[in-house]
Amino acid sequence: MANKMKSHRGACKRFKLTGSGKVKRNKAYKSHILTKKSQKRKRGLRQSTTLTSADHARIKEVLSK
């Protein structure tokens, strides 16, 4: 009898699935050394974005429950 795969808990905290099945992620480089970054750049880093197609299949596999 095969055991069920467990979802990767770290990935579940970092990625969300959209209604159409795309993977949503937050942007990096917003945690420290913020003084040299422009306001425009920091504003852009607040927005979430979708995962690239290269990583899409790998992340969807570890998210499956």
C-alpha positions in Angstrom: 0.0 0.0 0.0 1.5 3.3 -1.1 1.6 6.2 1.4 0.2 9.6 0.6 2.6 12.3 -0.3 2.8 15.0 2.3 2.7 18.6 1.1 5.8 20.7 1.7 4.8 22.9 4.6 7.4 25.5 3.9 6.2 25.8 0.3 2.6 26.1 1.5 3.5 29.1 3.5 5.2 30.9 0.6 3.0 30.1 -2.4 -0.7 30.3 -3.1 -2.7 28.9 -6.0 -4.9 31.3 -7.9 -8.4 30.3 -9.2 -7.0 29.7 -12.7 -4.3 27.4 -11.3 -1.3 29.7 -11.5 1.1 29.9 -8.5 1.4 33.3 -6.7 4.5 34.3 -4.8 5.9 37.3 -3.0 8.9 39.2 -4.2 12.3 39.0 -2.6 14.8 41.7 -1.4 12.4 43.6 0.9 13.7 42.6 4.3 16.8 44.7 5.0 19.3 47.3 3.5 16.3 49.3 2.4 17.9 52.8 2.7 19.7 52.5 -0.7 16.5 51.3 -2.5 14.2 53.9 -4.0 10.6 54.3 -2.9 9.4 53.2 -6.3 11.4 50.0 -6.1 10.2 49.2 -2.6 6.6 49.8 -3.6 7.0 47.4 -6.5 8.5 44.7 -4.1 5.3 44.8 -2.0 3.2 43.5 -5.0 2.9 39.7 -5.4 3.6 38.1 -8.8 3.1 34.8 -10.5 5.7 32.1 -10.7 7.6 31.5 -13.9 6.7 28.6 -16.1 10.2 27.0 -15.4 9.4 26.5 -11.7 5.6 26.0 -12.0 5.4 22.2 -12.2 7.9 21.7 -9.4 6.2 23.9 -7.0 2.7 22.6 -7.9 3.9 19.1 -7.1 5.0 20.0 -3.5 1.9 22.0 -2.9 -0.5 19.1 -3.7 -2.2 17.8 -0.6 
